[in-house]
Amino acid sequence: MYRGQLSGDLPMRPGEPLSLTVTLPNEQRIEIPEAVVRWSRGQEFAVENISVERHTQARLQHYVTRLV
């Protein structure tokens, strides 16, 4: 399970399910088929991955770790 903070153009409500496609700077895409909004404030919101393959989670974790 992974949690992250995002921003977007559409209002999101806590508990709302969604799927995500994350495009990395190197143009690779990470598909997150099932996530849920945990909180929202204006255009910012946090999601928690519910269903993501292990190798996909590792790629996402690696990328986020490099940013921090």
C-alpha positions in Angstrom: 0.0 0.0 0.0 1.3 3.5 -0.9 0.0 6.9 0.0 0.7 10.1 -1.9 -0.4 13.7 -2.2 -1.6 15.0 -5.6 -3.3 18.0 -7.1 -5.7 18.2 -10.0 -8.4 20.1 -11.8 -11.4 18.2 -10.5 -12.7 18.3 -7.0 -12.2 15.0 -5.1 -14.1 13.7 -2.1 -12.8 11.5 0.6 -13.7 7.9 0.0 -14.0 8.4 -3.8 -12.4 5.5 -5.7 -10.2 6.2 -8.7 -7.5 4.8 -10.9 -4.3 6.6 -11.9 -1.8 6.7 -14.6 1.5 8.3 -13.5 3.8 9.5 -16.3 7.4 9.8 -15.1 9.8 12.3 -16.5 11.4 9.6 -18.6 8.0 9.0 -20.2 7.5 5.6 -18.5 4.0 5.1 -17.2 2.9 3.5 -13.9 -0.7 2.2 -13.8 -2.5 2.2 -10.5 -5.8 0.4 -11.1 -7.4 1.0 -7.7 -6.9 3.8 -5.2 -9.1 5.8 -2.9 -9.1 9.5 -1.9 -8.3 9.8 1.8 -8.5 13.7 2.2 -9.0 16.7 0.0 -8.4 20.5 0.4 -9.2 22.6 -2.6 -7.3 21.2 -5.5 -5.0 19.0 -3.4 -5.9 15.5 -2.3 -4.2 12.4 -0.9 -4.7 8.9 -2.3 -4.0 5.5 -1.0 -3.3 2.6 -3.4 -5.6 -0.3 -2.8 -4.6 -2.6 -5.6 -1.2 -2.4 -7.3 1.2 -5.0 -8.5 4.3 -5.5 -6.4 6.8 -4.6 -9.2 4.7 -1.4 -10.0 4.7 -0.4 -6.3 8.5 -0.9 -6.2 8.9 1.4 -9.3 6.7 4.1 -7.8 8.5 3.9 -4.4 11.9 4.1 -6.2 10.8 7.2 -8.1 9.3 9.0 -5.1 12.4 8.2 -3.0 14.6 9.8 -5.6 12.4 13.0 -5.5 12.7 13.3 -1.7 
